[in-house]
Amino acid sequence: MYTVHSFLYGVQSAGMAPDRRRAAADPERTPLTPRAVVEAALALADSEGLPAVTIRRLARELRVTPMALYWHFRTKDELLDGMVDRLHDEIDPAVPGAAPWPEQLRALLTSIVDVLRAHPAVAPLVSTRSTASASSLRTTETLLEILRRGGFSPAEATQVARHALSTLTHLVAEVAGPGLPEETAEQRETRRQARVFLGSLPPDRYPRLVEAAEPLSECEDPEGYFAFGLDLLLAGIEAMARRG
């Protein structure tokens, strides 16, 4: 737990600090803990996007003063790190011990994708912020260990791990949430116009665009999209291991 200067919480009334008075007056309110703050931040990011996560907005959501949040997180950067740590908590590092390393890697990356898909707005932070929580270290250690089993040197394993996380976060950021929202009539019309445009291109100059007019303008199936993206990433990593 992080602390700030004591004068922020020095005001007492009837032997009880203001935040404690509010908690006593509102017993149904979730106790203000680092975990509760992070959970509220994740919920806000999931519903309204990462830019909506501010100390003042969280304070309103939790019905406390902004100063109360600084007791747990001194800066927004610390809060963002806490959100990343929370995502790492959800990643399952257990991989089939007797399986070949590619299968172990698929199991771990699949778990990472599943967690990122549950929190797409926060997903980009996983590849851009380094934290030292037990769960974060556990995920990285497992990933590097699998890659070492694949024959990669420590330097190579590090590069592969970085690019893999970057690829997965980008993959998830392209599709919001576990599935796509229901397509509107306007979106269907936009896709139809794109298909007509591509199909009308001169076939002697753009033969591949013309033949791909239908798939290029199709609404991507989320499950197929993620499965193909993961297959592509894993195939590339395995090819690099064989080349080495």
ZAPA-797867 format. One record per residue (C-alpha): residue number from 1; residue in three letters; x, y, z. Coordinates in Angstrom, 3 decimals. Example, Ala and Ser with C-alpha at 12.3 -4.5 7.8 and 13.67 -1.06 7.14 Angstrom:
REM ZAPA-797867
<pt num="1" residu="Ala" east="12.300" north="-4.500" up="7.800"/>
<pt num="2" residu="Ser" east="13.670" north="-1.060" up="7.140"/>
END
This chain:
REM ZAPA-797867
<pt num="1" residu="Met" east="0.000" north="0.000" up="0.000"/>
<pt num="2" residu="Tyr" east="1.310" north="3.421" up="-0.904"/>
<pt num="3" residu="Thr" east="1.249" north="6.367" up="1.502"/>
<pt num="4" residu="Val" east="1.185" north="10.143" up="1.076"/>
<pt num="5" residu="His" east="1.944" north="12.976" up="3.483"/>
<pt num="6" residu="Ser" east="0.003" north="12.576" up="6.697"/>
<pt num="7" residu="Phe" east="-1.561" north="16.022" up="6.503"/>
<pt num="8" residu="Leu" east="-3.852" north="14.792" up="3.709"/>
<pt num="9" residu="Tyr" east="-5.595" north="12.617" up="6.242"/>
<pt num="10" residu="Gly" east="-4.931" north="14.534" up="9.426"/>
<pt num="11" residu="Val" east="-8.391" north="16.024" up="9.720"/>
<pt num="12" residu="Gln" east="-10.291" north="14.114" up="12.352"/>
<pt num="13" residu="Ser" east="-13.841" north="14.430" up="13.548"/>
<pt num="14" residu="Ala" east="-15.256" north="12.556" up="16.515"/>
<pt num="15" residu="Gly" east="-12.161" north="10.397" up="16.484"/>
<pt num="16" residu="Met" east="-12.791" north="9.233" up="12.910"/>
<pt num="17" residu="Ala" east="-11.216" north="10.343" up="9.584"/>
<pt num="18" residu="Pro" east="-13.585" north="11.688" up="6.866"/>
<pt num="19" residu="Asp" east="-13.259" north="8.618" up="4.632"/>
<pt num="20" residu="Arg" east="-14.003" north="6.319" up="7.556"/>
<pt num="21" residu="Arg" east="-17.031" north="8.408" up="8.502"/>
<pt num="22" residu="Arg" east="-18.360" north="7.991" up="4.949"/>
<pt num="23" residu="Ala" east="-17.762" north="4.256" up="5.061"/>
<pt num="24" residu="Ala" east="-19.611" north="4.011" up="8.381"/>
<pt num="25" residu="Ala" east="-22.492" north="6.064" up="7.013"/>
<pt num="26" residu="Asp" east="-22.630" north="3.939" up="3.870"/>
<pt num="27" residu="Pro" east="-21.899" north="0.344" up="4.942"/>
<pt num="28" residu="Glu" east="-22.877" north="-1.062" up="1.531"/>
<pt num="29" residu="Arg" east="-20.109" north="0.829" up="-0.245"/>
<pt num="30" residu="Thr" east="-17.155" north="-1.339" up="-1.314"/>
<pt num="31" residu="Pro" east="-14.232" north="-0.842" up="1.094"/>
<pt num="32" residu="Leu" east="-11.593" north="1.354" up="-0.507"/>
<pt num="33" residu="Thr" east="-8.668" north="-0.969" up="-1.111"/>
<pt num="34" residu="Pro" east="-6.084" north="-1.014" up="-3.934"/>
<pt num="35" residu="Arg" east="-7.940" north="-3.985" up="-5.404"/>
<pt num="36" residu="Ala" east="-11.276" north="-2.157" up="-5.321"/>
<pt num="37" residu="Val" east="-9.755" north="0.897" up="-7.023"/>
<pt num="38" residu="Val" east="-8.193" north="-1.216" up="-9.771"/>
<pt num="39" residu="Glu" east="-11.422" north="-3.165" up="-10.309"/>
<pt num="40" residu="Ala" east="-13.341" north="0.095" up="-10.665"/>
<pt num="41" residu="Ala" east="-10.729" north="1.416" up="-13.095"/>
<pt num="42" residu="Leu" east="-10.979" north="-1.749" up="-15.211"/>
<pt num="43" residu="Ala" east="-14.769" north="-1.599" up="-15.243"/>
<pt num="44" residu="Leu" east="-14.650" north="2.032" up="-16.334"/>
<pt num="45" residu="Ala" east="-12.112" north="1.297" up="-19.072"/>
<pt num="46" residu="Asp" east="-14.154" north="-1.682" up="-20.279"/>
<pt num="47" residu="Ser" east="-17.320" north="0.402" up="-20.587"/>
<pt num="48" residu="Glu" east="-15.999" north="3.791" up="-21.715"/>
<pt num="49" residu="Gly" east="-12.397" north="3.322" up="-22.829"/>
<pt num="50" residu="Leu" east="-9.052" north="3.987" up="-21.198"/>
<pt num="51" residu="Pro" east="-9.181" north="7.821" up="-21.540"/>
<pt num="52" residu="Ala" east="-12.181" north="7.801" up="-19.184"/>
<pt num="53" residu="Val" east="-9.999" north="6.467" up="-16.373"/>
<pt num="54" residu="Thr" east="-8.972" north="9.499" up="-14.341"/>
<pt num="55" residu="Ile" east="-8.493" north="9.926" up="-10.624"/>
<pt num="56" residu="Arg" east="-11.415" north="12.362" up="-10.392"/>
<pt num="57" residu="Arg" east="-13.759" north="10.120" up="-12.361"/>
<pt num="58" residu="Leu" east="-12.814" north="7.087" up="-10.268"/>
<pt num="59" residu="Ala" east="-13.372" north="9.078" up="-7.112"/>
<pt num="60" residu="Arg" east="-16.929" north="9.847" up="-8.260"/>
<pt num="61" residu="Glu" east="-17.539" north="6.207" up="-9.151"/>
<pt num="62" residu="Leu" east="-16.308" north="5.057" up="-5.748"/>
<pt num="63" residu="Arg" east="-17.974" north="7.927" up="-3.875"/>
<pt num="64" residu="Val" east="-14.770" north="9.144" up="-2.252"/>
<pt num="65" residu="Thr" east="-12.560" north="12.202" up="-2.597"/>
<pt num="66" residu="Pro" east="-9.662" north="12.153" up="-5.078"/>
<pt num="67" residu="Met" east="-7.305" north="12.444" up="-2.115"/>
<pt num="68" residu="Ala" east="-8.598" north="9.114" up="-0.819"/>
<pt num="69" residu="Leu" east="-7.392" north="7.405" up="-4.000"/>
<pt num="70" residu="Tyr" east="-3.932" north="8.913" up="-3.677"/>
<pt num="71" residu="Trp" east="-3.582" north="6.958" up="-0.444"/>
<pt num="72" residu="His" east="-3.352" north="3.818" up="-2.595"/>
<pt num="73" residu="Phe" east="-1.959" north="5.144" up="-5.888"/>
<pt num="74" residu="Arg" east="0.222" north="8.237" up="-5.799"/>
<pt num="75" residu="Thr" east="-0.003" north="8.820" up="-9.565"/>
<pt num="76" residu="Lys" east="-2.070" north="7.708" up="-12.512"/>
<pt num="77" residu="Asp" east="0.971" north="5.778" up="-13.742"/>
<pt num="78" residu="Glu" east="0.860" north="3.673" up="-10.587"/>
<pt num="79" residu="Leu" east="-2.835" north="3.054" up="-11.189"/>
<pt num="80" residu="Leu" east="-2.185" north="1.960" up="-14.779"/>
<pt num="81" residu="Asp" east="0.519" north="-0.395" up="-13.537"/>
<pt num="82" residu="Gly" east="-1.998" north="-1.786" up="-11.065"/>
<pt num="83" residu="Met" east="-4.427" north="-2.426" up="-13.921"/>
<pt num="84" residu="Val" east="-1.734" north="-4.266" up="-15.876"/>
<pt num="85" residu="Asp" east="-0.917" north="-6.340" up="-12.802"/>
<pt num="86" residu="Arg" east="-4.599" north="-7.208" up="-12.461"/>
<pt num="87" residu="Leu" east="-4.657" north="-8.547" up="-16.020"/>
<pt num="88" residu="His" east="-1.564" north="-10.637" up="-15.314"/>
<pt num="89" residu="Asp" east="-3.403" north="-12.071" up="-12.299"/>
<pt num="90" residu="Glu" east="-5.972" north="-13.529" up="-14.700"/>
<pt num="91" residu="Ile" east="-3.440" north="-15.157" up="-17.042"/>
<pt num="92" residu="Asp" east="-3.095" north="-18.894" up="-16.451"/>
<pt num="93" residu="Pro" east="0.626" north="-19.771" up="-16.522"/>
<pt num="94" residu="Ala" east="-0.024" north="-23.496" up="-16.216"/>
<pt num="95" residu="Val" east="1.095" north="-25.273" up="-19.387"/>
<pt num="96" residu="Pro" east="1.057" north="-29.021" up="-20.166"/>
<pt num="97" residu="Gly" east="4.416" north="-30.102" up="-18.747"/>
<pt num="98" residu="Ala" east="4.974" north="-33.087" up="-21.036"/>
<pt num="99" residu="Ala" east="3.825" north="-31.329" up="-24.204"/>
<pt num="100" residu="Pro" east="6.215" north="-30.069" up="-26.896"/>
<pt num="101" residu="Trp" east="7.203" north="-26.435" up="-26.461"/>
<pt num="102" residu="Pro" east="4.985" north="-25.175" up="-29.341"/>
<pt num="103" residu="Glu" east="1.924" north="-26.593" up="-27.579"/>
<pt num="104" residu="Gln" east="3.026" north="-25.005" up="-24.309"/>
<pt num="105" residu="Leu" east="3.482" north="-21.686" up="-26.073"/>
<pt num="106" residu="Arg" east="0.034" north="-21.941" up="-27.667"/>
<pt num="107" residu="Ala" east="-1.551" north="-22.630" up="-24.277"/>
<pt num="108" residu="Leu" east="0.088" north="-19.606" up="-22.667"/>
<pt num="109" residu="Leu" east="-0.575" north="-17.219" up="-25.566"/>
<pt num="110" residu="Thr" east="-4.190" north="-18.401" up="-25.760"/>
<pt num="111" residu="Ser" east="-4.635" north="-17.574" up="-22.077"/>
<pt num="112" residu="Ile" east="-3.117" north="-14.137" up="-22.655"/>
<pt num="113" residu="Val" east="-5.441" north="-13.493" up="-25.603"/>
<pt num="114" residu="Asp" east="-8.488" north="-14.547" up="-23.582"/>
<pt num="115" residu="Val" east="-7.587" north="-12.102" up="-20.799"/>
<pt num="116" residu="Leu" east="-6.838" north="-9.261" up="-23.217"/>
<pt num="117" residu="Arg" east="-10.123" north="-9.839" up="-25.042"/>
<pt num="118" residu="Ala" east="-11.976" north="-9.384" up="-21.760"/>
<pt num="119" residu="His" east="-10.330" north="-5.957" up="-21.353"/>
<pt num="120" residu="Pro" east="-9.549" north="-4.667" up="-24.875"/>
<pt num="121" residu="Ala" east="-9.216" north="-1.024" up="-23.830"/>
<pt num="122" residu="Val" east="-6.482" north="-1.916" up="-21.348"/>
<pt num="123" residu="Ala" east="-4.797" north="-4.528" up="-23.566"/>
<pt num="124" residu="Pro" east="-2.246" north="-2.140" up="-25.166"/>
<pt num="125" residu="Leu" east="-0.792" north="-1.390" up="-21.729"/>
<pt num="126" residu="Val" east="0.388" north="-4.987" up="-21.341"/>
<pt num="127" residu="Ser" east="3.016" north="-4.572" up="-24.053"/>
<pt num="128" residu="Thr" east="4.035" north="-1.019" up="-23.142"/>
<pt num="129" residu="Arg" east="4.274" north="-1.069" up="-19.348"/>
<pt num="130" residu="Ser" east="6.695" north="-3.201" up="-17.321"/>
<pt num="131" residu="Thr" east="5.691" north="-4.100" up="-13.786"/>
<pt num="132" residu="Ala" east="7.354" north="-6.205" up="-11.111"/>
<pt num="133" residu="Ser" east="4.320" north="-7.849" up="-9.553"/>
<pt num="134" residu="Ala" east="4.467" north="-11.565" up="-8.802"/>
<pt num="135" residu="Ser" east="1.914" north="-12.349" up="-11.523"/>
<pt num="136" residu="Ser" east="3.709" north="-10.243" up="-14.134"/>
<pt num="137" residu="Leu" east="7.061" north="-11.863" up="-13.346"/>
<pt num="138" residu="Arg" east="5.412" north="-15.283" up="-13.449"/>
<pt num="139" residu="Thr" east="3.962" north="-14.686" up="-16.917"/>
<pt num="140" residu="Thr" east="7.264" north="-13.406" up="-18.300"/>
<pt num="141" residu="Glu" east="9.274" north="-16.213" up="-16.689"/>
<pt num="142" residu="Thr" east="6.962" north="-18.854" up="-18.152"/>
<pt num="143" residu="Leu" east="7.059" north="-17.293" up="-21.609"/>
<pt num="144" residu="Leu" east="10.857" north="-17.025" up="-21.632"/>
<pt num="145" residu="Glu" east="11.248" north="-20.573" up="-20.307"/>
<pt num="146" residu="Ile" east="9.088" north="-21.985" up="-23.112"/>
<pt num="147" residu="Leu" east="11.046" north="-20.065" up="-25.724"/>
<pt num="148" residu="Arg" east="14.346" north="-21.291" up="-24.265"/>
<pt num="149" residu="Arg" east="13.022" north="-24.843" up="-24.660"/>
<pt num="150" residu="Gly" east="12.436" north="-23.968" up="-28.298"/>
<pt num="151" residu="Gly" east="16.139" north="-23.274" up="-28.716"/>
<pt num="152" residu="Phe" east="16.102" north="-19.481" up="-28.578"/>
<pt num="153" residu="Ser" east="18.975" north="-17.723" up="-26.811"/>
<pt num="154" residu="Pro" east="18.111" north="-15.368" up="-23.915"/>
<pt num="155" residu="Ala" east="18.401" north="-12.373" up="-26.245"/>
<pt num="156" residu="Glu" east="16.298" north="-14.039" up="-28.941"/>
<pt num="157" residu="Ala" east="13.693" north="-15.210" up="-26.446"/>
<pt num="158" residu="Thr" east="13.384" north="-11.670" up="-25.140"/>
<pt num="159" residu="Gln" east="12.828" north="-10.295" up="-28.643"/>
<pt num="160" residu="Val" east="10.286" north="-12.980" up="-29.484"/>
<pt num="161" residu="Ala" east="8.420" north="-12.377" up="-26.220"/>
<pt num="162" residu="Arg" east="8.266" north="-8.627" up="-26.806"/>
<pt num="163" residu="His" east="7.033" north="-8.984" up="-30.366"/>
<pt num="164" residu="Ala" east="4.525" north="-11.657" up="-29.364"/>
<pt num="165" residu="Leu" east="2.951" north="-9.466" up="-26.691"/>
<pt num="166" residu="Ser" east="2.901" north="-6.489" up="-29.052"/>
<pt num="167" residu="Thr" east="1.229" north="-8.586" up="-31.747"/>
<pt num="168" residu="Leu" east="-1.385" north="-9.978" up="-29.369"/>
<pt num="169" residu="Thr" east="-2.303" north="-6.577" up="-27.938"/>
<pt num="170" residu="His" east="-2.640" north="-5.142" up="-31.435"/>
<pt num="171" residu="Leu" east="-4.715" north="-8.147" up="-32.472"/>
<pt num="172" residu="Val" east="-7.119" north="-7.568" up="-29.593"/>
<pt num="173" residu="Ala" east="-7.279" north="-3.802" up="-30.093"/>
<pt num="174" residu="Glu" east="-8.647" north="-4.371" up="-33.603"/>
<pt num="175" residu="Val" east="-11.787" north="-6.048" up="-32.272"/>
<pt num="176" residu="Ala" east="-13.590" north="-4.671" up="-29.231"/>
<pt num="177" residu="Gly" east="-14.534" north="-7.276" up="-26.653"/>
<pt num="178" residu="Pro" east="-15.235" north="-11.011" up="-26.964"/>
<pt num="179" residu="Gly" east="-17.449" north="-10.409" up="-29.986"/>
<pt num="180" residu="Leu" east="-18.511" north="-7.747" up="-32.425"/>
<pt num="181" residu="Pro" east="-21.562" north="-5.578" up="-31.743"/>
<pt num="182" residu="Glu" east="-24.552" north="-6.114" up="-33.981"/>
<pt num="183" residu="Glu" east="-23.922" north="-4.545" up="-37.371"/>
<pt num="184" residu="Thr" east="-26.008" north="-1.498" up="-38.223"/>
<pt num="185" residu="Ala" east="-27.721" north="-0.840" up="-41.539"/>
<pt num="186" residu="Glu" east="-25.247" north="1.964" up="-42.183"/>
<pt num="187" residu="Gln" east="-22.298" north="-0.381" up="-41.664"/>
<pt num="188" residu="Arg" east="-23.826" north="-2.974" up="-43.990"/>
<pt num="189" residu="Glu" east="-24.269" north="-0.308" up="-46.647"/>
<pt num="190" residu="Thr" east="-20.666" north="0.818" up="-46.228"/>
<pt num="191" residu="Arg" east="-19.477" north="-2.748" up="-46.723"/>
<pt num="192" residu="Arg" east="-21.692" north="-3.135" up="-49.800"/>
<pt num="193" residu="Gln" east="-20.273" north="0.034" up="-51.327"/>
<pt num="194" residu="Ala" east="-16.723" north="-1.156" up="-50.632"/>
<pt num="195" residu="Arg" east="-17.473" north="-4.491" up="-52.322"/>
<pt num="196" residu="Val" east="-18.958" north="-2.765" up="-55.376"/>
<pt num="197" residu="Phe" east="-16.007" north="-0.383" up="-55.606"/>
<pt num="198" residu="Leu" east="-13.395" north="-3.143" up="-55.394"/>
<pt num="199" residu="Gly" east="-15.301" north="-5.291" up="-57.869"/>
<pt num="200" residu="Ser" east="-15.450" north="-2.437" up="-60.378"/>
<pt num="201" residu="Leu" east="-11.694" north="-1.849" up="-60.482"/>
<pt num="202" residu="Pro" east="-9.942" north="-2.572" up="-63.811"/>
<pt num="203" residu="Pro" east="-9.136" north="-6.314" up="-63.593"/>
<pt num="204" residu="Asp" east="-6.060" north="-5.944" up="-65.774"/>
<pt num="205" residu="Arg" east="-4.491" north="-3.533" up="-63.239"/>
<pt num="206" residu="Tyr" east="-5.920" north="-4.891" up="-59.962"/>
<pt num="207" residu="Pro" east="-6.721" north="-8.566" up="-60.523"/>
<pt num="208" residu="Arg" east="-6.109" north="-9.574" up="-56.898"/>
<pt num="209" residu="Leu" east="-8.199" north="-6.760" up="-55.456"/>
<pt num="210" residu="Val" east="-11.070" north="-7.657" up="-57.775"/>
<pt num="211" residu="Glu" east="-10.998" north="-11.347" up="-56.863"/>
<pt num="212" residu="Ala" east="-10.786" north="-10.469" up="-53.165"/>
<pt num="213" residu="Ala" east="-13.617" north="-7.910" up="-53.269"/>
<pt num="214" residu="Glu" east="-15.907" north="-10.165" up="-51.243"/>
<pt num="215" residu="Pro" east="-13.551" north="-11.211" up="-48.418"/>
<pt num="216" residu="Leu" east="-12.022" north="-7.716" up="-48.167"/>
<pt num="217" residu="Ser" east="-15.461" north="-6.238" up="-47.531"/>
<pt num="218" residu="Glu" east="-16.786" north="-9.007" up="-45.290"/>
<pt num="219" residu="Cys" east="-17.529" north="-8.484" up="-41.610"/>
<pt num="220" residu="Glu" east="-14.757" north="-10.373" up="-39.814"/>
<pt num="221" residu="Asp" east="-15.800" north="-13.259" up="-37.595"/>
<pt num="222" residu="Pro" east="-14.149" north="-12.548" up="-34.207"/>
<pt num="223" residu="Glu" east="-13.396" north="-16.151" up="-33.331"/>
<pt num="224" residu="Gly" east="-11.912" north="-16.879" up="-36.737"/>
<pt num="225" residu="Tyr" east="-9.980" north="-13.613" up="-36.616"/>
<pt num="226" residu="Phe" east="-8.306" north="-14.415" up="-33.298"/>
<pt num="227" residu="Ala" east="-7.662" north="-18.050" up="-34.181"/>
<pt num="228" residu="Phe" east="-6.001" north="-17.114" up="-37.464"/>
<pt num="229" residu="Gly" east="-3.941" north="-14.357" up="-35.864"/>
<pt num="230" residu="Leu" east="-2.678" north="-16.697" up="-33.164"/>
<pt num="231" residu="Asp" east="-1.900" north="-19.426" up="-35.720"/>
<pt num="232" residu="Leu" east="0.051" north="-16.933" up="-37.808"/>
<pt num="233" residu="Leu" east="2.090" north="-15.744" up="-34.839"/>
<pt num="234" residu="Leu" east="2.886" north="-19.270" up="-33.649"/>
<pt num="235" residu="Ala" east="3.820" north="-20.441" up="-37.131"/>
<pt num="236" residu="Gly" east="6.286" north="-17.578" up="-37.416"/>
<pt num="237" residu="Ile" east="7.891" north="-18.344" up="-34.054"/>
<pt num="238" residu="Glu" east="8.213" north="-22.050" up="-34.872"/>
<pt num="239" residu="Ala" east="9.732" north="-21.231" up="-38.275"/>
<pt num="240" residu="Met" east="12.327" north="-19.032" up="-36.597"/>
<pt num="241" residu="Ala" east="13.170" north="-21.812" up="-34.139"/>
<pt num="242" residu="Arg" east="13.730" north="-24.295" up="-36.989"/>
<pt num="243" residu="Arg" east="15.868" north="-21.796" up="-38.862"/>
<pt num="244" residu="Gly" east="18.105" north="-21.342" up="-35.830"/>
END
